[in-house]
Amino acid sequence: KKYGTGNGYSLGVPENWAAYEDIAEFFTNTPIDGKKVYGHTDFGKKSPSLGWRFTDSWLSIAGAGDTGLPNGTPVDEWGIRIENRSPVGSSVERGGATNSPAAIYALQSYIDWLNKYSPPSAKQGTFRDNNIAAAQSNVAQQMFLYTLWINEPAYQQGKMINEKGEPVWRLAPTPHGRYWKQGMKVGYQDAGSWTIPKNTRGPKRAAAWLWAQFCVSKSAAVAKFKAGGTPVRHSTLSSDFVQKNKSRWGGLIEFYQSDAIHLWTDTGLNVPHYPLLFRAWWPNLDRAINGQISAKEAMNNIAYEQDKIMGSLKLARYSPKLNPKRTQAYWLAQPGSPKPAQAREKPSTLSYDTAIKRWRKAPQ
């Protein structure tokens, strides 16, 4: 009631970043049972995981790229523009979006929320620290969670569960930034597969194939899911054990049995050289988070460095062919991404039941 009175809409699952921010501010400034709580948490320590936070999905959640699955066409979630299957630019001046208003907004929001609404230790934490810290019963929400952490003991004990041993926390659809449009990817998920090297021959190859079959067999897959919480088979999700105990995973089973799984995708082949390009991200993000440079300067640095790296790449197929530079105004006036600056969206929330129904009916 107090939240609704002060904000003009009901407290619920935030549908967009404006509502997420309002909720973060409310909880950060409202003691619960006389105790300090935080409306958000994330991490800021200089490490590769800081880069993953952004290349995995932060820009796509903000809406920096284009519509089209799996990664956005012609501009993907890294802000790289693809034409005729070849990368043609990362900077706005070349038709990319890595330093677009949407990307700068994404980083500035990250910095603001980390400073205003997160526990003091968050800026010194890595992605593991952050995900465990979110299970200390003093954080109201998190923008997105790597789901492997929910099988950590911290999520299955103390104030994180009720008297029946069921979680009091819930997984819900990711809120969108103001630039996000229907038809864009929503988030990130790894999708692995078994790889047997070409030089593994004869009996060794047969043994490797047999072992792989065992590891993804129905019985082994259920046992692995009980231990690790990462499913590899649909049959695991529909097994008697999982269906009887699905409340233990706080919404994860509902997610994986919904249409929404197709909207969470991994990094695509549109990133021409992941290791080289990735190096541009986390050092610049760290400098922005620590106030050494602005969010705009950081995203400019990343965009121009990616352009430089792509311009030097010579690949066997689909080698980058950089667009000539144009003014940012030219590209921001074109349809799609990069997108011109937009005003703050109207905050919107959903009931949890409605949010889960959105998963089930997610457009393909």
Secondary structure, 3 states (H helix, E strand, C coil): CHHHHHHCCCCCEECEHHHHHHHHHHHHCCCECCECCECCCCCCCCCHHHHHHHHHHHHHHHCCCCCCCCCCCCECCCCCEEECCEEEECCHHHCCCCCCHHHHHHHHHHHHHHHHHCCHHHHHCCHHHHHHHCCCCCECCCCCCCHHHHHCHHHHCHHHECCCCCECCCCCCCCECCCCCCCCCCECCCCCCCCCCCCCCHHHHHHHHHHHHHHCCHHHHHHHHHHHCCCCCHHHHCCHHHHHCHHHHCCHHHHHCCHHHHHECCCCCCCCCHHHHHCCHHHHHHHHHCCCCCHHHHHHHHHHHHHHHHHHCCCCCCCCCCCCCCCHHHHHCCCCCCCCCCCCCCCCEECHHHHHHHHHCCCC
